[in-house]
Amino acid sequence: MTHNLMSKFPRIKDLEKVASKKIPPFIHAYLAAGTGSGNTMARNRRALDAITFTPELMHGHFTPNLETKFLGKSYALPFGVAPIGLSSMIWPLSEHYLSEMATRLKIPYALSTVAGASIEDIGEKCKGYGWFQLYAPHNRDITFSLLDRAENADMGVLVVTGDVPAPSRREDMRKAGAPIGSTNASRVTPKMLLQILQHPKWALAALELRGKLQFKNMERYAPKNSTHAVSNFIAGQLHGSLSWEYLAEIRKHWKGRLVLKGVLRPSDALRAIDTGVDGIIVSNHGGRQFDANPASISVLPSIRQAVGSNFPIIFDSGIRSGLDILKALAMGADFALVGRPFLYGIAAIGSRGGDHVAAILEDEISNALVQMGAKNIAELRQRLNH
Ligand SMILES: Cc1cc2nc3c(=O)[nH]c(=O)nc-3n(C[C@H](O)[C@H](O)[C@H](O)COP(=O)(O)O)c2cc1C
């Protein structure tokens, strides 16, 4: 089975192609597109592709040890699953499939505030490998309730996302028929319905959703009998709420590890350290928020230099191979998160699609290390061409 999958889908891009046919276009645009003209997304790719390593000869064959100790825990691989809001709209039950996969493989799974599945359900599946991603609600009572729930569910790391001061314009989603900006964002329009009917596998799986978006973390806080959709309530709570003072309040309340996501400037990294975070995620949100961002990988070295060699840095945005993960590690990251590829895997293959994505990434990492003759991160960094 695994062998067959590796022959059929040896790279992430092979999964991406099939996934695009299996999901209705308005959903696919939500998953795959960037913002604006897609320049930041393209820049992420160009910058990663431009990085090269020069191998050193004749180190022979060896089996690299990929175990990574990070933020007080040992992970089997140097990457995890990035938080993806509404994963279960992209493919029903995705949060369940991906958290089960992550726990099996001993890698982290980050659950979004706006996931379809609940902190409690996913925390139980993660058995200590779960991280919780917070979009901080304006209402502190809701925030502290979410944090308490995450702690009770044994979510080991809190990821606070700082790079969404406002929703992005999502032009491709609008054009594909998603009801952005509508007063009832969970309404199914005739255009959406037609697309759904043309994608029967997705439609069958989506029967689970009973035609409506679910936000199991947030919906309990929405006013009962409100004339507004739950999604409007959530949008009102989450957009533009975070400030450095608010981050300090969150830091005070959350006793576990806390990382700030979306850092692109050395000065913000230093301010985050002053505010008491345990790590940062260098990320431009996969090119989804602002179309003039630098490629995340191009700012990573200066951030590493600013924070010193021991401060934990996670990298994401644009990773599509194990080699990309090695590039991030060589440029200064300790760990990587991978977003869209895991959903491509599920859409293309089904419930075990995430396992295959992880298998591709692991195989590519191991193979590339042997090709370079690099047995550890220090040797990997020596092979990097500056
Ligand atoms: C469909 C989608 C939804 C996302 N939702 C969230 C979210 O709820 N919270 C968050 O912090 N980041 C979110 N992100 C950003 C990812 O966590 C991550 O930064 C990004 O996907 C990395 O880029 P990649 O997809 O190229 O790997 C989302 C990304 C995608 C593609």
The ligand as an ORCA input file, in Angstrom:
! r2SCAN-3c Opt
* xyz 0 1
  C      -6.583     27.118      4.578
  C      -5.644     27.710      5.592
  C      -6.132     28.079      6.832
  C      -5.270     28.606      7.793
  N      -5.753     28.892      9.035
  C      -4.899     29.332      9.991
  C      -5.361     29.519     11.321
  O      -6.524     29.268     11.641
  N      -4.473     29.994     12.227
  C      -3.169     30.272     11.907
  O      -2.391     30.695     12.772
  N      -2.701     30.057     10.659
  C      -3.533     29.585      9.707
  N      -3.047     29.329      8.455
  C      -1.620     29.517      8.153
  C      -0.832     28.226      8.450
  O      -0.810     27.939      9.823
  C       0.615     28.309      7.967
  O       1.211     29.477      8.461
  C       0.720     28.289      6.450
  O      -0.239     27.431      5.881
  C       2.111     27.826      6.055
  O       2.265     27.828      4.675
  P       2.121     26.506      3.760
  O       0.658     26.240      3.640
  O       2.742     26.951      2.488
  O       2.865     25.387      4.453
  C      -3.891     28.795      7.481
  C      -3.413     28.401      6.232
  C      -4.267     27.841      5.298
  C      -3.692     27.360      3.984
*
